[in-house]
Amino acid sequence: MKQYYVYILASKKNGTLYIGVTNDLVRRSYEHREGLIEGFTKKYNIKTLVYYEVFIDIHEAIHREKALEKWYRSWKIKLINEKNPQWEDLYYSILG
């Protein structure tokens, strides 16, 4: 069964945030970490995977991504703090 991920990257604790959706969280996180993707994350050095959610329906994942993007920053920070209070880099935990 295919899985989809909505994820949040941060430049540092309480730093600049980026929200994305992907079907391969390890690959996509690696691309962000290595600066392989031109754009916002590369420009602002946003590399740390601090939060993610798993979905089996791509439409639900995209809907969640769009909803999170509209949230106030304080709500996003609270969401991260609830699941990852130390803002640890979750990349290493998803390598399997």
C-alpha positions in Angstrom: 0.0 0.0 0.0 1.4 3.4 -1.0 1.9 6.0 1.7 2.0 9.8 1.5 3.6 12.2 4.0 2.9 15.7 5.0 6.0 17.1 6.6 7.4 20.2 8.3 11.1 21.2 8.0 12.7 23.9 10.1 15.9 26.0 9.8 16.3 25.7 13.6 14.1 25.5 16.7 11.4 28.1 16.3 13.0 29.1 13.0 11.7 29.3 9.5 9.2 26.6 8.6 8.4 24.8 5.4 5.5 22.4 4.8 5.4 19.8 2.0 3.9 16.6 0.8 5.6 13.6 -0.7 5.3 9.9 -1.4 8.9 9.2 -0.3 9.8 11.0 2.9 13.4 9.7 3.1 14.2 10.8 -0.5 12.6 14.1 -0.2 14.2 14.9 3.2 17.6 14.0 1.7 17.0 16.3 -1.2 16.2 19.2 1.1 19.2 18.4 3.4 21.6 18.3 0.5 20.2 21.5 -1.1 19.3 19.6 -4.2 16.0 21.4 -4.5 16.1 25.0 -5.7 13.8 27.4 -4.0 12.6 28.4 -0.5 14.3 25.6 1.5 17.6 26.0 -0.1 17.5 29.8 0.0 16.7 29.8 3.8 18.7 26.8 4.7 15.7 24.8 5.9 16.9 21.2 6.4 15.7 19.7 9.7 12.7 17.3 9.5 10.8 18.2 12.7 7.3 16.8 12.0 5.4 14.5 9.7 2.1 12.7 9.3 1.3 9.6 7.2 -1.6 9.2 4.9 -2.8 6.4 2.6 -4.9 8.8 0.4 -3.0 11.4 -1.6 -6.0 13.7 -1.7 -6.2 13.7 2.1 -2.5 14.4 2.3 -2.7 17.3 -0.1 -5.8 18.6 1.8 -3.8 18.5 5.1 -0.8 20.2 3.6 -3.0 23.1 2.3 -4.7 23.3 5.7 -1.4 23.5 7.6 -0.1 26.1 5.3 -3.0 28.4 6.2 -2.5 27.9 10.0 -1.1 30.6 12.1 2.6 30.2 12.8 1.9 29.7 16.6 -0.4 26.8 15.8 2.3 25.1 13.7 4.9 25.6 16.5 2.5 24.1 19.0 1.9 21.1 16.7 5.6 20.5 16.5 6.2 21.0 20.2 3.4 18.4 21.0 5.1 15.7 19.0 8.7 16.7 19.0 9.4 19.1 21.9 13.2 19.1 21.4 12.8 19.7 17.7 15.0 16.8 17.0 15.9 15.9 13.4 13.6 13.0 12.6 15.5 12.2 9.4 17.6 9.6 11.1 14.6 7.9 12.7 12.9 7.4 9.2 16.0 5.9 7.6 14.8 2.5 8.7 
